[in-house]
Amino acid sequence: MLLTADEKAAFKRDGVVIRRGAVAPNLVKRAVSLIDEQYREELTPDAIPAYTQRTFVPNLGNHPEILALYAETEAAQLASDLLGDTSPVTTTQIQIRVPEHEFPGVQQAKAMHVDGVSCPHLDPRELRTFSLLVGVVLSDIKDPKGGALHYLPGGHLTMARWFANEWSLGMTDQVPPEIDREHGTPLLGAPGDVLLMHHLVPHSVAHNLMPLPRVMAYFRVSHPDHATRRLEALRDPWLDYPPLTDAPSSTTSQE
């Protein structure tokens, strides 16, 4: 099922749409089984900081069962409905927020940021941007204290103005001060829920104070022309979204 007119309008306003139960349980079960087996067997405290910046269980990044969460579900159709054409998605970022009681002080929280811009672990002049973040929930996220991703509805429009008027390549600030002070809306959900989030939506991640790991699979989707116009796409939020050019904007925020 493609996006409704209301969902497209909400995406233009908030930069976020959530589709509940979009990934079939059997696909979720197979992916979770693969991730959980290696997570339990191979995770060491020393590896957590690097995995948090990049991906957990990196050898599964291009595993067919993990890529199927995007390629063999409506997630890929929804991405195309927003972007029109999309570049092939060949890798997955697996992000796990480990329980703080198991690894106290090991996994840092992430402040408000936009992916691929002024990353602390990269040269600030390097851009690793994309068009759309597609996230598949792989564990129950019922409490914001469980390491939920917090996103700022409408923040993509604020960030575009900041990138256009105040920011320059090489700056180490990831977001303007007024965004840095925001707490955002927690992404709560169940396995199989899908998050569609504009690349420019600022987001943060806190510590996981619950007893179980929080697991997400993220797919970074790009319009085919994105790599040739990264700076322009930071300043024009709809450059990579031609299907939304004529879509109306809604006035009611999505929770």
C-alpha positions as CSV (number, residue, x, y, z in Angstrom):
1,M,0.0,0.0,0.0
2,L,1.4,3.4,-1.0
3,L,1.3,6.5,1.1
4,T,-2.0,8.2,1.4
5,A,-2.4,11.9,0.7
6,D,-2.6,12.5,4.4
7,E,0.6,10.7,5.0
8,K,2.4,12.7,2.4
9,A,1.1,15.9,3.8
10,A,2.2,14.8,7.3
11,F,5.7,13.9,5.9
12,K,6.0,17.4,4.4
13,R,5.1,19.0,7.7
14,D,6.9,16.6,10.2
15,G,9.5,15.0,8.0
16,V,8.3,11.7,9.5
17,V,5.8,9.0,8.8
18,I,5.4,5.7,10.8
19,R,3.8,2.6,9.2
20,R,2.8,0.1,11.9
21,G,3.2,-3.6,11.1
22,A,4.6,-3.0,7.7
23,V,7.1,-5.8,7.8
24,A,5.8,-9.4,8.1
25,P,6.4,-11.3,11.3
26,N,8.3,-14.1,9.5
27,L,10.8,-11.6,8.1
28,V,11.3,-9.9,11.5
29,K,11.8,-13.3,13.2
30,R,14.5,-14.4,10.8
31,A,16.4,-11.1,11.1
32,V,16.1,-11.0,14.9
33,S,17.4,-14.6,15.1
34,L,20.5,-13.8,13.1
35,I,21.2,-10.6,15.0
36,D,20.5,-12.0,18.4
37,E,22.7,-15.0,17.9
38,Q,25.8,-13.0,17.0
39,Y,25.0,-10.2,19.4
40,R,25.0,-12.6,22.3
41,E,28.1,-14.5,21.2
42,E,30.4,-11.8,19.9
43,L,29.6,-8.6,21.7
44,T,32.4,-7.2,24.0
45,P,32.3,-4.0,26.0
46,D,35.4,-2.7,24.0
47,A,33.5,-3.0,20.7
48,I,30.4,-1.1,21.8
49,P,31.6,2.5,21.2
50,A,32.7,1.8,17.6
51,Y,29.6,-0.2,16.9
52,T,27.5,2.7,18.2
53,Q,29.1,5.1,15.8
54,R,28.8,2.7,12.8
55,T,26.9,-0.6,13.0
56,F,26.5,-3.7,15.3
57,V,27.3,-7.2,13.9
58,P,28.9,-5.6,10.8
59,N,29.2,-8.9,9.0
60,L,25.4,-9.0,8.7
61,G,25.2,-5.6,7.0
62,N,24.6,-7.1,3.5
63,H,23.0,-10.4,4.6
64,P,20.0,-11.2,2.4
65,E,17.7,-11.9,5.4
66,I,18.5,-8.5,6.8
67,L,18.2,-6.6,3.5
68,A,14.9,-8.3,3.0
69,L,13.4,-6.1,5.8
70,Y,13.6,-3.3,3.2
71,A,13.7,-4.9,-0.2
72,E,11.0,-7.5,0.2
73,T,8.5,-5.3,2.1
74,E,6.4,-2.2,1.4
75,A,9.3,-0.2,2.9
76,A,11.0,0.0,-0.5
77,Q,7.7,1.0,-2.2
78,L,7.1,3.7,0.4
79,A,10.6,5.1,-0.1
80,S,10.0,5.2,-3.9
81,D,6.7,6.9,-3.3
82,L,8.5,9.7,-1.5
83,L,11.6,10.0,-3.7
84,G,10.5,8.8,-7.1
85,D,13.6,7.0,-8.2
86,T,15.9,5.5,-5.6
87,S,19.5,4.2,-5.7
88,P,20.0,0.5,-4.8
89,V,20.2,-0.2,-1.1
90,T,23.0,-2.7,-0.5
91,T,23.7,-2.5,3.2
92,T,22.0,-2.2,6.6
93,Q,23.0,-0.4,9.7
94,I,22.1,-2.4,12.8
95,Q,21.8,-0.3,15.8
96,I,21.4,-1.7,19.3
97,R,21.1,0.3,22.5
98,V,22.5,-2.1,25.1
99,P,21.0,-2.1,28.6
100,E,22.9,0.3,30.8
101,H,22.9,-2.1,33.7
102,E,24.8,-4.7,31.6
103,F,27.4,-2.2,30.3
104,P,27.4,0.8,32.7
105,G,29.0,3.9,31.2
106,V,30.1,2.1,28.0
107,Q,27.6,3.3,25.4
108,Q,27.3,7.0,25.0
109,A,24.1,8.9,24.4
110,K,23.8,10.7,21.0
111,A,22.9,14.4,21.1
112,M,20.7,16.0,18.5
113,H,22.3,15.6,15.0
114,V,21.7,15.0,11.4
115,D,23.4,11.9,10.0
116,G,26.5,12.4,8.0
117,V,27.1,16.0,8.8
118,S,29.9,17.2,11.1
119,C,30.2,13.7,12.6
120,P,32.6,13.6,15.6
121,H,34.4,10.5,14.2
122,L,34.8,12.0,10.7
123,D,36.5,15.0,9.1
124,P,33.9,17.8,9.4
125,R,34.5,18.7,5.7
126,E,33.3,15.2,4.8
127,L,29.6,14.7,4.0
128,R,28.0,11.3,4.2
129,T,24.4,12.3,3.6
130,F,21.5,10.6,1.9
131,S,17.8,11.4,1.3
132,L,15.7,9.2,3.5
133,L,16.2,7.1,6.6
134,V,14.1,3.9,6.7
135,G,14.1,2.3,10.1
136,V,12.6,-1.1,10.9
137,V,11.8,-1.8,14.6
138,L,13.1,-5.2,15.7
139,S,12.3,-5.2,19.4
140,D,9.4,-3.9,21.5
141,I,10.0,-0.2,22.3
142,K,7.3,0.7,24.8
143,D,9.1,3.1,27.1
144,P,11.2,6.1,26.0
145,K,13.7,5.1,28.7
146,G,14.6,2.0,26.6
147,G,17.0,3.8,24.4
148,A,14.4,5.1,22.0
149,L,15.3,7.3,19.1
150,H,14.0,10.9,19.6
151,Y,13.1,12.9,16.5
152,L,12.1,16.5,16.2
153,P,8.9,16.9,14.0
154,G,9.3,19.7,11.6
155,G,13.0,20.0,12.3
156,H,13.9,19.3,8.7
157,L,12.6,22.7,7.7
158,T,14.6,24.4,10.5
159,M,17.7,22.6,9.6
160,A,17.4,23.4,5.9
161,R,17.2,27.1,6.8
162,W,20.2,26.8,9.1
163,F,22.3,25.0,6.4
164,A,21.3,27.6,3.9
165,N,21.9,30.7,6.0
166,E,24.3,30.0,8.9
167,W,26.2,26.8,8.3
168,S,29.3,26.2,6.2
169,L,31.2,23.1,5.3
170,G,33.8,22.3,7.9
171,M,31.8,23.6,10.9
172,T,31.8,21.2,13.8
173,D,28.4,22.2,15.1
174,Q,25.9,19.5,14.2
175,V,22.7,21.5,14.8
176,P,21.9,25.1,15.9
177,P,21.6,25.8,19.7
178,E,17.8,25.9,19.7
179,I,17.7,22.4,18.2
180,D,20.3,21.1,20.6
181,R,18.1,22.0,23.5
182,E,15.1,20.0,22.2
183,H,14.3,16.5,23.6
184,G,12.2,15.4,20.6
185,T,9.5,12.8,20.2
186,P,10.4,9.2,21.2
187,L,9.9,6.5,18.5
188,L,7.8,3.8,20.3
189,G,6.6,0.7,18.5
190,A,6.6,-3.0,18.0
191,P,8.6,-5.3,15.8
192,G,7.7,-4.8,12.2
193,D,6.9,-1.1,12.5
194,V,8.6,1.1,9.9
195,L,9.9,4.7,10.3
196,L,10.3,6.9,7.3
197,M,12.3,10.0,8.3
198,H,13.6,12.8,6.1
199,H,17.4,12.9,6.3
200,L,17.3,16.5,7.7
201,V,15.1,15.7,10.7
202,P,17.4,16.1,13.7
203,H,17.3,13.2,16.2
204,S,19.0,12.0,19.4
205,V,19.4,8.7,21.3
206,A,19.5,8.3,25.1
207,H,20.8,5.5,27.3
208,N,18.8,2.3,27.5
209,L,17.6,2.1,31.1
210,M,15.4,-0.9,30.5
211,P,16.4,-4.6,30.9
212,L,16.4,-5.7,27.3
213,P,18.4,-4.4,24.2
214,R,16.6,-2.0,21.8
215,V,17.2,-3.2,18.2
216,M,16.7,-1.3,15.0
217,A,17.6,-1.9,11.3
218,Y,18.3,1.2,9.4
219,F,18.4,1.7,5.6
220,R,19.8,4.9,4.1
221,V,18.0,5.6,0.9
222,S,19.1,8.1,-1.7
223,H,17.7,9.7,-4.8
224,P,20.0,8.7,-7.7
225,D,21.2,12.3,-8.0
226,H,21.9,12.9,-4.3
227,A,25.6,12.2,-4.4
228,T,26.2,15.0,-7.0
229,R,24.3,17.6,-5.0
230,R,24.8,16.9,-1.3
231,L,25.2,20.6,-0.3
232,E,22.1,21.6,-2.3
233,A,20.1,18.9,-0.7
234,L,21.0,20.2,2.8
235,R,19.6,23.6,1.9
236,D,16.6,22.5,-0.1
237,P,14.6,19.9,1.8
238,W,12.5,18.8,-1.3
239,L,15.3,18.6,-3.9
240,D,15.4,14.8,-3.6
241,Y,11.6,14.5,-3.3
242,P,10.0,15.4,-6.7
243,P,6.8,13.4,-5.9
244,L,6.1,15.8,-3.0
245,T,6.4,19.0,-5.0
246,D,2.6,19.4,-5.4
247,A,1.6,17.6,-2.3
248,P,-0.3,19.8,0.3
249,S,1.1,20.2,3.8
250,S,-1.0,19.2,6.8
251,T,-1.4,21.4,9.9
252,T,-1.8,18.6,12.5
253,S,1.4,17.0,13.9
254,Q,1.9,13.3,14.0
255,E,2.7,11.8,17.4
